[in-house]
């Protein structure tokens, strides 16, 4: 039995998920159909948007905020963070600019979440 709080809508339903045979799930506690989808995805294929910062030279600030442009599998999060250790941008950087093109073979890029101009 797994207890999770649904974040698919503002209600924040407390869901209970029981895993049965052949990956059949018994889901309870939801108040809308989005809760069923959320619980199934969270238990069988959890994913997250990863947010962090990277070094930047030639800008007022020393770090530039970045995020994945879509969720990636949760088990790849630490590998994705390690990718950013090697990245150093050079100002200027525009919001939405691709920082890493393909995070861990997912096809999802890291993008800048703030424009940063040079000094």
N, CA, C and O of each residue as an XYZ file, in Angstrom:
476
protein
N       0.848     -1.176      0.000
C       0.000      0.000      0.000
C       0.897      1.245      0.000
O       1.861      1.341      0.760
N       0.550      2.183     -0.869
C       1.295      3.428     -0.991
C       0.323      4.583     -0.774
O      -0.762      4.613     -1.354
N       0.725      5.528      0.066
C      -0.075      6.729      0.295
C       0.619      7.911     -0.354
O       1.797      8.156     -0.097
N      -0.100      8.650     -1.196
C       0.449      9.834     -1.849
C      -0.589     10.948     -1.845
O      -1.789     10.698     -1.731
N      -0.116     12.163     -1.971
C      -1.010     13.309     -2.095
C      -1.002     13.734     -3.552
O       0.055     13.996     -4.126
N      -2.164     13.800     -4.136
C      -2.298     14.140     -5.547
C      -2.044     15.634     -5.750
O      -2.545     16.466     -4.993
N      -1.262     15.963     -6.778
C      -0.998     17.359     -7.115
C      -1.564     17.726     -8.481
O      -1.198     18.756     -9.047
N      -2.454     16.891     -9.015
C      -3.027     17.148    -10.337
C      -4.009     18.314    -10.332
O      -4.242     18.930    -11.373
N      -4.581     18.620     -9.189
C      -5.483     19.773     -9.077
C      -5.338     20.351     -7.664
O      -4.659     19.754     -6.829
N      -5.953     21.480     -7.387
C      -5.774     22.124     -6.081
C      -6.361     21.381     -4.877
O      -6.068     21.747     -3.738
N      -7.165     20.366     -5.093
C      -7.807     19.672     -3.969
C      -6.809     18.937     -3.076
O      -7.014     18.861     -1.865
N      -5.740     18.398     -3.644
C      -4.738     17.689     -2.851
C      -5.277     16.438     -2.194
O      -5.067     16.221     -1.001
N      -5.968     15.615     -2.959
C      -6.558     14.383     -2.413
C      -5.483     13.452     -1.862
O      -4.388     13.345     -2.415
N      -5.816     12.784     -0.765
C      -4.940     11.775     -0.166
C      -5.301     10.439     -0.796
O      -6.355      9.872     -0.513
N      -4.418      9.945     -1.651
C      -4.675      8.735     -2.405
C      -4.013      7.531     -1.750
O      -2.930      7.638     -1.174
N      -4.667      6.407     -1.845
C      -4.108      5.135     -1.413
C      -4.045      4.244     -2.640
O      -5.038      4.073     -3.347
N      -2.869      3.674     -2.889
C      -2.668      2.824     -4.064
C      -2.181      1.465     -3.593
O      -1.192      1.357     -2.867
N      -2.884      0.444     -4.014
C      -2.473     -0.930     -3.726
C      -2.137     -1.599     -5.048
O      -2.932     -1.575     -5.987
N      -0.949     -2.197     -5.115
C      -0.485     -2.864     -6.324
C      -0.923     -4.315     -6.289
O      -0.611     -5.058     -5.359
N      -1.658     -4.703     -7.330
C      -2.125     -6.080     -7.425
C      -1.327     -6.860     -8.442
O      -0.232     -6.449     -8.826
N      -1.861     -7.978     -8.881
C      -1.202     -8.813     -9.877
C      -1.208     -8.126    -11.233
O      -2.129     -7.375    -11.553
N      -0.167     -8.386    -12.035
C      -0.047     -7.852    -13.398
C      -0.123     -6.326    -13.443
O      -0.705     -5.756    -14.366
N       0.467     -5.668    -12.441
C       0.476     -4.203    -12.353
C      -0.919     -3.583    -12.294
O      -1.094     -2.414    -12.637
N      -1.913     -4.365    -11.859
C      -3.240     -3.791    -11.642
C      -3.189     -2.965    -10.369
O      -2.646     -3.404     -9.355
N      -3.758     -1.767    -10.427
C      -3.742     -0.877     -9.271
C      -5.142     -0.692     -8.726
O      -6.102     -0.537     -9.481
N      -5.246     -0.708     -7.419
C      -6.489     -0.359     -6.738
C      -6.254      1.016     -6.130
O      -5.490      1.151     -5.175
N      -6.908      2.037     -6.677
C      -6.684      3.424     -6.272
C      -7.935      3.946     -5.588
O      -9.046      3.820     -6.105
N      -7.733      4.541     -4.409
C      -8.872      5.125     -3.696
C      -8.485      6.498     -3.145
O      -7.304      6.833     -3.046
N      -9.495      7.280     -2.791
C      -9.275      8.590     -2.193
C      -9.328      9.747     -3.168
O      -9.224     10.899     -2.747
N      -9.484      9.486     -4.441
C      -9.518     10.557     -5.442
C     -10.919     11.157     -5.555
O     -11.925     10.479     -5.341
N     -10.957     12.446     -5.898
C     -12.236     13.118     -6.104
C     -12.483     13.469     -7.569
O     -13.580     13.894     -7.932
N     -11.463     13.290     -8.407
C     -11.651     13.515     -9.840
C     -10.817     12.496    -10.607
O      -9.938     11.852    -10.033
N     -11.086     12.350    -11.889
C     -10.389     11.345    -12.701
C      -8.901     11.631    -12.845
O      -8.116     10.718    -13.100
N      -8.505     12.897    -12.683
C      -7.086     13.214    -12.769
C      -6.303     12.506    -11.670
O      -5.123     12.203    -11.850
N      -6.941     12.241    -10.539
C      -6.288     11.529     -9.443
C      -5.905     10.111     -9.827
O      -4.868      9.606     -9.397
N      -6.730      9.471    -10.628
C      -6.435      8.108    -11.079
C      -5.184      8.124    -11.958
O      -4.268      7.322    -11.771
N      -5.161      9.040    -12.907
C      -4.007      9.154    -13.808
C      -2.749      9.513    -13.036
O      -1.687      8.937    -13.272
N      -2.864     10.468    -12.107
C      -1.717     10.888    -11.311
C      -1.157      9.705    -10.517
O       0.051      9.471    -10.526
N      -2.022      8.965     -9.837
C      -1.580      7.837     -9.017
C      -0.912      6.767     -9.871
O       0.137      6.242     -9.497
N      -1.506      6.440    -11.005
C      -0.942      5.414    -11.889
C       0.456      5.843    -12.356
O       1.402      5.057    -12.292
N       0.581      7.087    -12.824
C       1.881      7.575    -13.295
C       2.907      7.625    -12.166
O       4.066      7.258    -12.361
N       2.488      8.075    -11.000
C       3.413      8.229     -9.874
C       3.932      6.878     -9.379
O       5.080      6.778     -8.944
N       3.114      5.860     -9.441
C       3.529      4.546     -8.961
C       4.290      3.762    -10.033
O       5.303      3.130     -9.734
N       3.811      3.799    -11.272
C       4.410      2.974    -12.319
C       5.531      3.660    -13.090
O       6.453      2.990    -13.556
N       5.471      4.987    -13.235
C       6.468      5.695    -14.030
C       6.652      7.119    -13.500
O       6.285      8.075    -14.183
N       7.210      7.280    -12.300
C       7.348      8.627    -11.731
C       8.314      9.490    -12.539
O       9.357      9.016    -12.988
N       7.955     10.759    -12.718
C       8.814     11.690    -13.448
C       8.744     13.057    -12.770
O       7.795     13.365    -12.049
N       9.764     13.859    -13.019
C       9.860     15.175    -12.388
C      10.497     16.172    -13.352
O      11.303     15.800    -14.205
N      10.126     17.443    -13.205
C      10.860     18.532    -13.830
C      12.017     18.837    -12.887
O      11.822     18.979    -11.680
N      13.218     18.938    -13.440
C      14.413     19.180    -12.632
C      14.796     20.649    -12.760
O      14.933     21.162    -13.870
N      14.968     21.323    -11.633
C      15.405     22.716    -11.628
C      16.747     22.816    -10.916
O      16.993     22.122     -9.930
N      17.615     23.692    -11.431
C      18.926     23.868    -10.840
C      19.520     25.180    -11.340
O      18.808     26.048    -11.846
N      20.821     25.306    -11.190
C      21.551     26.455    -11.729
C      22.843     25.955    -12.365
O      23.330     24.871    -12.046
N      23.393     26.770    -13.276
C      24.691     26.470    -13.877
C      25.568     27.709    -13.779
O      25.076     28.825    -13.611
N      26.870     27.496    -13.887
C      27.809     28.621    -13.875
C      27.610     29.469    -15.118
O      27.258     28.959    -16.182
N      27.839     30.771    -14.975
C      27.801     31.679    -16.114
C      28.921     32.695    -15.948
O      29.128     33.224    -14.856
N      29.632     32.964    -17.013
C      30.699     33.968    -16.954
C      30.261     35.197    -17.759
O      29.481     35.099    -18.706
N      30.787     36.356    -17.350
C      30.492     37.594    -18.046
C      29.159     38.210    -17.680
O      28.698     39.119    -18.370
N      28.531     37.747    -16.622
C      27.239     38.290    -16.178
C      27.383     38.854    -14.771
O      28.371     38.587    -14.086
N      26.410     39.622    -14.352
C      26.424     40.202    -13.001
C      26.364     39.094    -11.950
O      27.076     39.141    -10.947
N      25.504     38.090    -12.189
C      25.372     36.957    -11.264
C      26.275     35.826    -11.722
O      26.606     35.731    -12.904
N      26.675     34.971    -10.793
C      27.586     33.858    -11.108
C      26.864     32.583    -11.504
O      27.493     31.658    -12.018
N      25.550     32.510    -11.278
C      24.779     31.312    -11.604
C      23.554     31.711    -12.416
O      22.982     32.782    -12.212
N      23.155     30.834    -13.344
C      21.968     31.040    -14.169
C      20.984     29.906    -13.874
O      21.367     28.738    -13.922
N      19.729     30.227    -13.571
C      18.748     29.171    -13.292
C      18.341     28.432    -14.572
O      18.183     29.035    -15.633
N      18.177     27.121    -14.442
C      17.775     26.265    -15.561
C      16.745     25.246    -15.075
O      16.598     25.009    -13.875
N      16.032     24.645    -16.041
C      15.107     23.557    -15.719
C      14.947     22.676    -16.934
O      15.226     23.094    -18.057
N      14.492     21.446    -16.707
C      14.162     20.605    -17.845
C      12.871     21.149    -18.446
O      11.999     21.645    -17.734
N      12.766     21.047    -19.759
C      11.615     21.607    -20.454
C      10.367     20.733    -20.319
O       9.277     21.136    -20.723
N      10.529     19.550    -19.759
C       9.442     18.600    -19.519
C       9.921     17.650    -18.425
O      11.112     17.609    -18.114
N       9.007     16.893    -17.847
C       9.441     15.927    -16.832
C      10.334     14.840    -17.434
O      10.174     14.453    -18.592
N      11.274     14.360    -16.622
C      12.111     13.228    -16.999
C      11.897     12.130    -15.957
O      11.425     12.420    -14.858
N      12.233     10.877    -16.274
C      12.077      9.810    -15.274
C      12.819     10.152    -13.984
O      13.960     10.614    -14.006
N      12.152      9.918    -12.875
C      12.697     10.269    -11.565
C      14.043      9.606    -11.303
O      14.902     10.192    -10.644
N      14.232      8.406    -11.804
C      15.501      7.717    -11.541
C      16.682      8.301    -12.330
O      17.822      7.886    -12.119
N      16.430      9.249    -13.226
C      17.502      9.920    -13.969
C      17.856     11.295    -13.392
O      18.734     11.979    -13.918
N      17.189     11.692    -12.337
C      17.394     13.040    -11.800
C      18.839     13.311    -11.388
O      19.381     14.362    -11.728
N      19.464     12.405    -10.678
C      20.834     12.633    -10.225
C      21.810     12.668    -11.399
O      22.750     13.462    -11.397
N      21.595     11.818    -12.394
C      22.429     11.854    -13.595
C      22.268     13.195    -14.313
O      23.241     13.766    -14.805
N      21.052     13.679    -14.367
C      20.782     14.974    -15.002
C      21.504     16.097    -14.260
O      22.063     16.997    -14.887
N      21.493     16.050    -12.945
C      22.177     17.078    -12.156
C      23.686     17.027    -12.391
O      24.341     18.068    -12.460
N      24.239     15.818    -12.512
C      25.675     15.689    -12.770
C      26.065     16.293    -14.125
O      27.167     16.822    -14.270
N      25.176     16.218    -15.107
C      25.438     16.848    -16.403
C      25.708     18.344    -16.255
O      26.550     18.912    -16.950
N      24.982     18.961    -15.342
C      25.086     20.411    -15.177
C      26.402     20.838    -14.541
O      26.792     21.999    -14.663
N      27.091     19.928    -13.868
C      28.388     20.259    -13.261
C      29.399     20.706    -14.307
O      30.300     21.488    -14.005
N      29.258     20.218    -15.529
C      30.223     20.510    -16.594
C      29.838     21.731    -17.431
O      30.606     22.142    -18.302
N      28.677     22.312    -17.185
C      28.171     23.403    -18.025
C      28.616     24.755    -17.481
O      28.496     25.022    -16.285
N      29.130     25.606    -18.370
C      29.376     27.006    -18.032
C      28.924     27.846    -19.216
O      29.467     27.735    -20.315
N      27.929     28.681    -18.980
C      27.406     29.560    -20.017
C      28.235     30.831    -20.085
O      28.954     31.173    -19.146
N      28.125     31.522    -21.206
C      28.760     32.821    -21.381
C      27.651     33.814    -21.704
O      26.864     33.603    -22.627
N      27.597     34.900    -20.935
C      26.566     35.923    -21.156
C      26.785     36.577    -22.519
O      27.929     36.712    -22.952
N      25.722     36.984    -23.200
C      24.333     37.008    -22.750
C      23.632     35.658    -22.967
O      23.996     34.886    -23.853
N      22.617     35.398    -22.131
C      21.788     34.208    -22.220
C      20.339     34.679    -22.238
O      19.961     35.573    -21.481
N      19.532     34.078    -23.100
C      18.115     34.437    -23.182
C      17.256     33.362    -22.533
O      17.569     32.174    -22.608
N      16.187     33.781    -21.905
C      15.246     32.836    -21.315
C      14.770     31.864    -22.400
O      14.449     32.278    -23.514
N      14.730     30.598    -22.072
C      14.323     29.572    -23.021
C      15.465     29.011    -23.849
O      15.276     28.039    -24.581
N      16.638     29.603    -23.748
C      17.809     29.123    -24.500
C      18.171     27.718    -24.036
O      18.211     27.446    -22.836
N      18.434     26.831    -24.988
C      18.811     25.460    -24.650
C      20.212     25.459    -24.057
O      21.153     25.997    -24.640
N      20.330     24.843    -22.888
C      21.602     24.756    -22.167
C      22.238     23.382    -22.372
O      23.442     23.290    -22.612
N      21.447     22.323    -22.282
C      21.855     20.949    -22.597
C      20.744     20.392    -23.489
O      19.575     20.393    -23.103
N      21.111     19.921    -24.675
C      20.101     19.545    -25.660
C      19.317     18.285    -25.369
O      18.128     18.226    -25.685
N      19.929     17.282    -24.783
C      19.263     15.998    -24.560
C      19.716     15.464    -23.208
O      20.850     15.011    -23.056
N      18.833     15.523    -22.244
C      19.164     15.095    -20.891
C      19.045     13.578    -20.791
O      17.946     13.025    -20.827
N      20.179     12.922    -20.667
C      20.248     11.483    -20.404
C      19.470     10.636    -21.415
O      18.874      9.621    -21.054
N      19.479     11.053    -22.666
C      18.807     10.278    -23.706
C      17.295     10.368    -23.708
O      16.635      9.577    -24.382
N      16.729     11.317    -22.968
C      15.274     11.456    -22.901
C      14.715     12.305    -24.031
O      13.516     12.260    -24.306
N      15.579     13.085    -24.692
C      15.113     14.023    -25.700
C      14.635     15.336    -25.112
O      14.242     16.243    -25.847
N      14.666     15.444    -23.790
C      14.225     16.647    -23.083
C      15.440     17.537    -22.830
O      16.456     17.059    -22.326
N      15.350     18.830    -23.173
C      16.489     19.719    -22.926
C      16.410     20.431    -21.579
O      15.331     20.589    -21.007
N      17.573     20.857    -21.081
C      17.632     21.849    -20.015
C      17.592     23.204    -20.708
O      18.298     23.412    -21.695
N      16.771     24.135    -20.204
C      16.691     25.482    -20.765
C      16.918     26.511    -19.667
O      16.669     26.253    -18.490
N      17.395     27.679    -20.075
C      17.569     28.786    -19.132
C      16.195     29.328    -18.740
O      15.304     29.444    -19.581
N      16.034     29.655    -17.474
C      14.748     30.193    -17.016
C      14.837     31.677    -16.680
O      13.924     32.248    -16.083
N      15.951     32.292    -17.072
C      16.120     33.715    -16.859
C      17.070     34.253    -17.917
O      18.074     33.614    -18.234
N      16.763     35.412    -18.461
C      17.697     36.087    -19.357
C      18.759     36.759    -18.499
O      18.457     37.337    -17.455
N      20.007     36.677    -18.951
C      21.106     37.308    -18.219
C      22.020     37.995    -19.230
O      22.566     37.356    -20.129
N      22.175     39.301    -19.065
C      23.026     40.049    -19.993
C      24.435     40.189    -19.425
O      24.679     39.952    -18.242
N      25.342     40.578    -20.296
C      26.733     40.740    -19.893
C      26.942     41.974    -19.035
O      26.077     42.845    -18.944
N      28.098     42.030    -18.413
C      28.434     43.169    -17.550
C      28.810     44.376    -18.385
O      29.125     45.432    -17.836
